[in-house]
Amino acid sequence: MNRGTIRPKPQAISIDPKVAVNLSVNGETVSAEVSVRMLLSDFLRHELGLTGTHVGCEHGVCGACTVIIDGVAARSCLTFAVQAEGTNVRTIESVADDDGSLHPLQEAFRNCHALQCGYCTPGMIMNILSNLESDMPMDLSEEGIRVMLSGNLCRCTGYQNIVAAVRQAADALASR
Amino acid sequence: MKPPLFEYRAPRSLKDAIALLAGDSGAMVLAGGQSLIPALNMRLASPSRLVDIQHIEGLKGISVQDGRIVVKAMTRHRQLELSEAAHRANPLIREAMAHVAHVPIRNRGTVVGSLCHADAAAEMPMVLLATDGSVVAEGPRGRREIAAEDFFQFHMTTTREPDEIITEARFSVLPAGAGWAFEEFTRRHGDYAIAAVAAIVDRTSGHVSLAACGISSRPVRLRQSEEIIAKGGLVPDVLKAAGEAAKEAVTAPDDMHASTDYRRHLLAGLVRRAVEKAASRTK
């Protein structure tokens, strides 16, 4: 039987064009040289070590990679890092206080048992947070919350408890 | 990294952008990226050059003028959806927009990008068609306006030349007193339409405009159904006949979502429902 011959690893040649990007991530100014084809999700995770942003489907369906870009929720897997030039990006790492105390939304997720494996949770939180912080009034009906969550897939909870957590968080923030 | 290799250019002027497109036959325009980046991530597209138009002056904003809603190339879906001026001028747009993917996608994706991507099941190309809209293309040979009817050719194929940039889309303002409706069927919220219909009914002029998506290789105007209603009026039997006539427009083969027969049946029902709803909103 011919098992083939072991060949030396070919020398890695990178012809990836690189470009400089400057943006703000969680309030800190970041300047980096990145490959032009690097996705913002990979930039956050691999270059900045912000692994709280999760990567699921990488084509915009699951919502796990959702971050806030200039105040609105967006898919970091459908944005090149270079497109984020000059923007203000917020990730899940910015949500809790520095002393570790949770944001009311995170608190509500815990209280309502709105997560099991937790993979979708950072994307859920960033999407909901962008709505809680928006000037537009939120539709807190069952239907309204479900439409808001429709771009975030969760395969554990069945959504019931996530809907409950959104309501609890909205109440908590309204009474502050 | 998932996307294939490409050269990235971010010109500051439209002239430079056109020159960059003309200078590389494998170049593509990057706007919001919500259709292009998934295609790159799955390596369905492999452009040799991406021309990012986000930093070009004058490609942002929405204006309502001379009976048209002008949407510039970098205007995000969500900006058009939330524009009160656009909503007052044609409420069909906001109604249809709620069905375009999800808010986080609409926050980044552009209206003109969706028109250029020209997915046969996408909502905005159908709305452009239903409102007798057009797009403006600018290229090395100058500027031209292309009617929606002439723009959409086939799945992901338009009459835009590879070295042209669509700088704006022009949706028509709803005629005074006319009714509108958008009816769609999908299995999950935010999915592409299995079938969808946009209707505009103007009792004053007797004009009815009907367009559908998800049923063919491009969005289609349902001319035959329009004529049946224009002749017979807004009565149940006529609407039923208009729905039946619409079935002929279905050319999509059986796929994982629905069979051709199912789509034909669905379209007939959606046409009837959309016209009824639009008629009930006329003044």
Interface residues (C-beta under 8 A of the other chain):
Chain A: I15 D16 P17 V19 S35 V36 R37 M38 L39 D42 E58 H59 G60 G63 T66 I69 V72 A73 A74 R75 C77 L78 T79 F80 V82 Q83 E85 N127 R146 V147 M148 S150 G151
Chain B: M1 K2 P3 P4 L5 F6 E7 Y8 A10 L30 G33 Q34 I37 P38 L40 N41 M42 L50 D52 Q54 R78 A101 H102 V103 P104 I105 N107 R108 R188 H189 G190
